[in-house]
Amino acid sequence: MPDKTLVILNPNADVGHAWRRIADLRPLAEELADGRLDWAGTVYPTHATRLAMQAAEQGYRRVIAVGGDGTVHEVANGLLHLPPEARPVLGVVPLGSGNDFAHAIGLPADPHKALEIALTAPPRPVDVMRAEDEHGRVEFVDNTLGIGFDAIVTIRSHQLPVVRGFAMYLTAVLQTIAFDLHAPHFRLEIDGQPRERDLLMLVIGNGPREGGGFLTTPAARPDDGQLNYLAVGRVPRLGMLGLVTKVMHGTHGSHPAVEMGEFHTLTLDADRSLQIHMDGEIFADFDTHVHHLKVEVVPQALRVAAPPPDGASPE
């Protein structure tokens, strides 16, 4: 039986603007797949996770997430809850507001070109991170995990349906600087090394950017077997405006409040409830009581249809 592909699409991606673009992609998808293609749309949160798990059980060899980073996150979690030998190849067609994982794996912004790669490119392995809180909730993260400032930015961005793309995240950043600049006390253990610090923000990156253009962990690569982190200490409001500008260009590493590095395993405990996002999806909001988190890299956990890394040859 020829290999078959399941396309999982989120018609509400990019604040509902993805639907028209999906219709434009269908003829090309059918042509490239030569009829070996099925479509499934998401209708509720986490639906893409369930569809991805079912796809493997139904014998699909490739699953393509069409939407934003949230759609990719859900599909990836569905695949990652399966045994490694049972996981289909993951393809991505970026139609969201940020499209940061697509950027991390080198996909073009043009959805037609990305679709061709998703359907035809040989897979290459990429890492993910595994996160677990004190309540036993486990989530896999393909791009970035943010705690504190940038998680609050994410929460606020979800409340801005009129603004799209990078402007949406920038508007949420300005709101967060004005109203939510708090620095909980953290006890951290990074690859076995303990430390304590008040932090406005802690970002863990498997990829270099989040929010459609904020280069929070510019040295991060999704296939290097490690994770990167950005820790930001106390900064006054006006200073935070300047720091955000530096983050947009990836030049914040020299700022005195910034610490950056790499790790394989990180655990943290905070003196107050934390706001946390994972790939732009809210894991802990203002009403969720999460004080503890363990994050570790899972090397080569996914096979992704993507261009080869710079300087490498396709498999």
Secondary structure as UniProt FT lines:
FT   STRAND          5..9
FT   TURN            11..17
FT   HELIX           18..33
FT   TURN            34..35
FT   STRAND          37..41
FT   TURN            45..46
FT   HELIX           47..57
FT   TURN            58..59
FT   STRAND          62..67
FT   HELIX           69..80
FT   HELIX           84..86
FT   STRAND          89..94
FT   HELIX           100..104
FT   TURN            105..106
FT   HELIX           111..120
FT   STRAND          123..133
FT   TURN            134..135
FT   STRAND          138..141
FT   STRAND          144..148
FT   HELIX           149..157
FT   TURN            158..159
FT   TURN            161..162
FT   HELIX           165..179
FT   STRAND          185..190
FT   TURN            191..192
FT   STRAND          193..198
FT   STRAND          201..205
FT   TURN            211..213
FT   TURN            218..219
FT   TURN            222..223
FT   STRAND          227..232
FT   HELIX           237..249
FT   HELIX           252..254
FT   TURN            256..257
FT   STRAND          258..263
FT   STRAND          265..270
FT   STRAND          276..278
FT   TURN            279..280
FT   STRAND          281..284
FT   TURN            286..287
FT   STRAND          292..305
FT   TURN            310..311
//
